[in-house]
Amino acid sequence: MTVTATSRPTGHPGYSQTLPREPQSAVAARRLVRTALIVWRLESLIDDATLVVTELVSNAVDHSRLPSIRVLVSRPSVKRIRVGVVDRSKTVPMPRTDSNGDQLRGRGLVLVDALTEQWGTELYRWGKQVWAELKEETT
């Protein structure tokens, strides 16, 4: 496992880690997000950001093709963070809008949408990055 970090207060990427494409990688992804937010003194975002990265990792585990994924945590501005998961699938994720109460899975992107300022997908020649941005509320 490789962890890359930069010392800039903002910039892209701030932290990144390549992880196996397996459900247990969500634990390492949450740890990476938590570490970045503590270093950047954005602890108020930890709960939502770790839940968001868990959902993004889960989607990548379910839908990617190769044995690894990459988790990115960056800080585009002083109060905003971006969490992304890169995988080798070109399938664009869509929020599930059906109301079938029997489904135990498949609503993660609805949750991501509710917890973030914005989210989206960047397509690459070889795959994609699903990202989500959260912003610290100022009082």
C-alpha positions in Angstrom: 0.0 0.0 0.0 1.4 3.4 -1.0 0.3 6.6 0.7 1.3 9.8 -0.9 0.9 13.2 0.9 1.8 16.7 0.1 2.5 19.5 2.6 0.6 22.2 0.8 -2.5 23.6 2.7 -4.5 23.3 -0.5 -4.0 21.6 -3.8 -4.4 18.4 -5.7 -4.1 15.7 -4.6 -3.5 16.2 -0.9 -3.5 12.5 0.0 -3.9 9.4 -2.1 -3.7 5.7 -1.5 -3.9 2.6 -3.8 -6.0 -0.1 -2.2 -7.2 -3.6 -3.1 -10.6 -3.7 -4.7 -12.2 -5.4 -1.7 -14.8 -4.3 0.9 -12.2 -4.1 3.7 -10.5 -1.2 1.8 -13.2 1.1 3.1 -11.5 1.0 6.5 -8.2 2.3 5.0 -10.1 4.9 2.9 -11.9 6.2 6.0 -8.5 6.4 7.9 -7.0 8.3 5.0 -9.9 10.8 4.9 -9.8 11.2 8.7 -6.0 11.8 8.7 -6.3 14.5 6.0 -9.1 16.3 7.8 -7.3 16.3 11.1 -4.2 17.7 9.5 -6.2 20.4 7.7 -8.2 21.1 10.9 -11.5 20.3 9.2 -12.6 17.8 11.9 -16.3 18.9 11.5 -16.3 17.1 8.1 -15.0 13.8 9.3 -18.4 12.0 9.9 -19.9 13.0 6.6 -16.7 12.6 4.6 -15.9 9.1 6.0 -19.5 8.0 5.2 -19.1 9.4 1.6 -15.8 7.7 1.0 -17.3 4.4 2.3 -20.1 4.6 -0.3 -17.7 5.5 -3.1 -15.3 2.7 -2.3 -18.3 0.3 -2.1 -19.4 1.3 -5.6 -15.9 0.8 -7.0 -15.6 -2.6 -5.3 -18.9 -3.7 -6.8 -18.4 -2.3 -10.3 -14.7 -2.1 -11.2 -12.7 -4.6 -13.2 -9.2 -4.6 -11.9 -7.8 -5.7 -8.5 -7.1 -2.2 -7.2 -8.7 1.2 -6.7 -7.2 4.6 -5.8 -8.6 6.9 -3.1 -7.8 10.7 -3.3 -8.4 13.4 -0.8 -7.7 17.0 -1.9 -8.4 20.4 -0.6 -9.5 22.7 -3.5 -10.1 25.6 -1.0 -9.5 26.4 2.6 -13.0 25.2 3.7 -13.7 22.6 0.9 -12.5 19.1 0.4 -12.8 16.6 -2.4 -12.9 12.9 -1.9 -12.5 10.7 -5.0 -12.3 7.0 -5.9 -10.6 6.0 -9.1 -11.3 2.7 -10.8 -10.9 1.0 -14.2 -14.6 0.9 -15.1 -16.1 3.4 -17.5 -19.6 2.8 -16.2 -21.0 6.1 -14.9 -22.8 5.6 -11.5 -26.4 6.7 -11.3 -28.4 7.2 -8.1 -31.0 4.6 -7.5 -34.4 6.3 -7.6 -36.7 3.3 -7.2 -38.6 3.0 -4.0 -38.4 -0.8 -3.7 -38.1 -1.2 0.1 -36.8 -4.8 -0.4 -33.5 -3.6 -1.7 -30.8 -3.6 1.0 -28.1 -2.0 -1.3 -27.9 0.5 -4.1 -28.9 3.7 -2.5 -25.4 4.9 -1.6 -25.3 7.7 -4.2 -28.5 9.1 -2.9 -26.8 9.4 0.5 -23.7 10.9 -1.2 -25.9 13.5 -2.9 -27.5 14.4 0.5 -24.3 14.8 2.4 -22.2 16.7 -0.2 -22.2 20.1 -1.9 -21.7 18.4 -5.2 -20.5 15.1 -6.7 -19.8 13.8 -10.1 -17.8 11.5 -12.4 -14.7 12.3 -14.4 -14.2 9.9 -17.3 -10.7 8.9 -18.4 -9.6 6.9 -21.4 -9.1 3.8 -19.1 -11.7 4.3 -16.4 -13.2 7.0 -14.1 -13.1 8.9 -10.9 -16.2 9.4 -8.9 -15.7 12.4 -6.6 -17.7 14.3 -4.0 -17.0 17.7 -2.4 -17.9 18.7 1.1 -17.6 22.2 2.6 -17.1 23.2 6.2 -20.0 25.5 7.3 -18.8 28.8 8.7 -20.6 30.2 11.7 
